[in-house]
């Protein structure tokens, strides 16, 4: 079978022509215009570093927060610009103080790096991690709601919830969970690594204590751009991972939260400076803007999943309403077959080397299984999923 063509919109990206790239979900991919925008800001910084880092760069970071706030329906002063969502999760968890016996709730579908942070912090303070098992395949969002709320006790102080789970690709009922948990006095840390640009987020209405999301994934901004949103009543307890001048800088007419997060030392600001242009450029690629892009990518992910299920004789592991722009499918795994958490499945390498296909393939201990995941972005086409189905059929025969 011949290599498939991408969508005509792929012309806006500079992706390797020899790769069938169905893995936007891992690290994203920035369009050519966004990459040019980042180089512009890098050149501005190096042209006059002091003037840029003391002035123009900080103003552009402010513009980035305002552009994000408009898209996220929140106050720009409640946003901190961080490098990635894992840093956002670490910022919150390593700022908080827990008492021995306090319970931190986390589903077993959580991203491992963030789960590691919870374990690290819980051990430091003597807190208890309560892992909520969720089935996969799963019947619907109600299963998630019942399991997580059923695990809440009078000692539960924090719950980390995903918008969309990384290993299983499930669109979680995060709005309902946030309302229920916050209403019970449980602070919600929303891990929205797969968030902005993938699903609508209205943060003030949502009401989570803390929300962090990668801009380099579904927003298609440069790598190293993400945000952390902290509700106003929680800001005095949250400090950046790097303590710098903002801790003691005269307050003036702003907040300590702003002072601390706006300057954490010398760093490359170009990824964050590129966010306003990214929002406008990518949002302009499809008539209807970002709502249309999210709907397009969701529909393409469903079509891609259906193509694969039909070709391989697989059952969809969740209803369509639990799919956003990524979809995970279950591969056969023998009862005695070892699940190795930190090793890629050999099928991953075979698909890349033999067929030029880039998708993640892995085994996961809880819920136990062997999985592969597809992504759907504007540059993808249905033909690419058909080609993947054909390749998998050859290898799994």
N, C-alpha and C positions, 0 to 999 in steps of 0.2 A: 504494500500500500504506500502511495506517495505521501511525502510530508504535506500536511495541510496548510492552507493559507490562513493567516490571521484576519481579524476584522480590519476593514479599511482605516479605522481609527488608530490602528497600531502605528501608522505613520508618525504619530505624535510622540512615540516612544523610540528609544534607540536600542531595543532588545536584540540579542544575538539571533541572527537569522537562522542559525543552525539548531536552535533550541525551541521546542514546543513548550512555552513557558506557561504552565498551569499552576504556578505556586506563588501568586502575588501575596498570599496570606502570610508567608514567612517573614519577608523583609520589605514588601512593597516594591515599587519601581517608579522612579520619578521621570516624568516626560522631559523631552529635550528642552522645552522652554523653561521649565523649572530648574533644570541643571544650569542653563545659561544665567538664570536669575541668581542662583547661588554663586556662580563665578563672579557676577557683577559685585555682589556684596563682599566676597573675598578680596577682590581687587580694591574696593573702596577701603577696606580695613587695612590692607597693606600699603596703600598709597600714603596714608597719614594715620598710623596706628593710634596715637594718643588722641587726636581729634575724634577719631571714629569710636574708640572704646569709651571715651569720656563723654561723648555727646551723640553723634549721629546714630551710632549703633544702638544706644539705649533708647533713643526716640523710635527707631524702627522696631525694636522689641515691644515697645508700647503699642505701636501700630499693629503688630502681630497679635497681641492680646485683644485689642479691640476687634480685629477681624474675626478671631476665634469666638469672642463673646457674642458677636452678632449671629454667627452660625449656631452657637450653643445656647442662645437665649439666657445669658447670665451676665453678671457684673464683671467687666474686665479686671477690676481690682481683686477679684477672688481667684484669678488664674495665676499660676506660676509656670514658667517655661522650663521644662526639664528635658533630659536627653532621650528618655524612652519610658515606657509605662512601667517597666521593672524598677527603674529609678524612682518613679512616682510611688509605687507600692512600698519600696524601701524607705522613702522619705517619711511616709505616714507611720509605718510600723515601728521604725527606729526612733521616732519622736515620742510615741505614746508610752505611758507608764502603766503597767499592769500590776495587779495584786496577785499573790499566790492563790491559785484556784479559779481565777478569772478564766472564762471559756471563750475561745476564738473559734468561730464556726467557719468551715471551708468545705465545699463539695469536692469529691474525689476526682472531678473533671478539671480541677484548677491547673493552671500553667505551672509546671514544676519549679521554675525559678522563683515564682512568687510563693509557692507552697514552702520552698526552702527557707524563704525569709520569715514566714510565719513560725516555722519550727525553730529557727535561730532565736527569734525574739521571745517565743514562749519559754524556751529553755533558760534564757537569761533571767526572766522575771518569775519563773515558776508557774506560769499560766498553763492551761490545759488546751490542747488542740482537739477539737471535736470534728472528725472527718465524716461528712454526710455522704453515704454511698448513693449514687444515682445509676439506674440501669441504662444500658446501651446495647441493643436498641431500646427505644423509649416510646411510650404511647402518646405522650403529649405534655404540655407545660404544667398541667395540674399535678403530675407526678413529682416534678421538681418542687413546686410550691408546698405540697403536703410533706415531702421529705425534709425540706429545710426548716419549715416552721415547726415541724414535729420534733426537731432536734434542739429547739430553743429552750433554755431553762432560765431560772432566776439568776444564774451566774454568767449568762451569755452577755458579753460586753461589746463584741465586734464580730461582724460577718463579712468575709470577702466573697463577693459575687462577681461573676463574669457577665459582660453583655453577651459575648459569644465565646464559647469555650474553644480553646486552642486544639486539644487533642481530638475532641469529638465533633467540633464544628456546630454545636447547638446554640441557637438563638434562645437565650434564657429569658424567662419572664421577669426581667430585672426590675421593671417599673413596679409591678405588683409586689415583688419581694421587698424592694426598698421601702415602699409605703408601709407594708406590714411590719417589717423589722424596726424601722425608725419609730413607728407608732408604738412599739413595745419597748422603746428605750435602748435598742441595739443599734450601735453605729454601723453604717454600711460603708465599706471600702469597695467601690465599684471598679473592678479591673476591666476597663474598656479598651484594652490593647487593640482589639477589633471593635472599634467604636466609631469615632468621627469619620465621616465619609462612607460608612457602611450601613449604619442605622441612625435614624433621627434621634438627637439628644437635646432635650430642653432641660438644662441642669437646675435652674432655679425651681422649676415645676417638679422635677424629679425628687429633689430634696435629700439626696444622699449626702452624708457627712463629707465623703471624699470620693473624687472621681479622677482617674488618670487614663489618658488615651494617647496612642501613637499617632502623630500626624504623618509619619513616613509610610504608613501602611495604606489605608483606603483613601486618605486625603491626597496621597501621592506627593507629599512634600519630601525634601531631602532627608537622608538618614541623619539621625541624631536630633530629631525635632518631635517633641511631645509636650503635653501639658498636664498639670495637676490642678484640679479645682478643689478648693477647701471652703466649706461653708463658713460664713462669717463668724458664727459662734464657736467654731473649732480652731480658728487661726492662731490664737495665742499659744496653743500647745504644739504647733507644727513648725519645725525648723528644717532648713535645707541640710542635705548630707554633708555639705561643706560649709562650716561656720566661717564667716568672713567679716568684713567691715560693717555689714548691716546690723550686726548684733548691738553695736554701740553708737552707730551713726546718729546724729541729732534727728529727732523724729520729724520736725517741721510739720507740713500739712498732709503727711501721708501716714501709712501704718507701718508697724514693725515688720509685718508679713511682707509688705512690698519691699522694704529696705533689704531684708535678708535674702529674698529670692531674686531680686533684680540684679544683684551683684554677688557672685560666688567665686570671683577670681577671673583671671585672664583665660578666655576660651574663644573658640571660633563661633561667632554669633550668626554666621551666614545661613545656616539651615533655618533657624527661627526667623531671620529677617526675610526669608523667601516665602513665608506662609501667606501673606496677603495676596501675592501674585499667584501662588498655587491655588488658592481658593477660587480666584477669579478665572484663571486659565482653564483648570480642569472642569470647573463648573460650567464653562462656556462651550465645552466639547459636545454637549448634547442639549437639544432644545428641551427646556423645562428645568435645566440646571441640576442641582444636587439631588432633589427629590426624584427626578427622572433617572439620574445615574444610579441611585440606590435601587430603584425598581428594576432597571435594566439588568443590573448585575445579579439581583435576586432571581429574576426570571431565567437568566442564562445559567445560573447555578442549578436551578431545578431541572432545566432541559438537559444539562450535562449529566446530572445525576441519573435522570431517567434513561438516557442513552446507555450509560454504563450498566445500570441495573438490568435493562432488557438484554444487552449483549452478553452479560456474564451470569445471568440467572440469579441476581442478587435481589434481596428485598430492601426497600428504603428503610433505614434504621430509625427514622423519625418522620413525623408528618411535615408537610411543606411549610407550615407556619413556624417550624423551628429551624428553618434554613434562612440565612441572610445571603451572604455572597461566597461562603465556603461550605463544602459538604464533605462529610467523612463517610466512607463505606467500609464494611467489615469483610475481611478476607478470611479464608479458612485457616484455622489454627488447631493443630492436634492437641489432644488432651495432655500429652506428655511433652509437648513442645515448650522449650524454655522461653520465657519472656525476659528479654534483656532491655532494661529501661534506656540505657544511654548508648545503644548501638543501632545504627541504621540497618534496616532490613536489606539483604543483598539485592532484593528486587529493585530498590531505589537506584542502585548503581547500574543494574542491567538496563533499566528503562532509559537512563541518561546515556550510557555508553553505546547501546545497541540501537536505540530508537530516537535519541535526542530529546527525550521527554523529561521535564523537570517537575516532579511532584514528590511530596514527602510520603514515605512508607515506613511504618514502624510498628513495634509491639508495645502494649501498655498494660501495666499490671492491674489497674483498678479504674474502670472495669476491664477485666482481662480480655485481651483480644489482639488481633493483627489488623491494622487499619491502613488505608490510604486516603488522602484528602485532595480534593480539587478546589481551585479558586476560580472566580469569574470576574474579570475586569473588562473595561471597554475595549481593550486590544484583543480579547479572545474571541473565538468563533466556535460554532457548533461542530465544525469539521475537526477541530482539535480534540474534542472529547470522543468523537468517533474513532479517530486515529489512536487515542489512548486505549479505548475499548478493544480495538483490534490487537494492539500490542500486548495488552494484558491477557487476551484470549490465547495468544501464542505461548506466552510464558507460563500461564496457569493450566494449560492443557494437561 
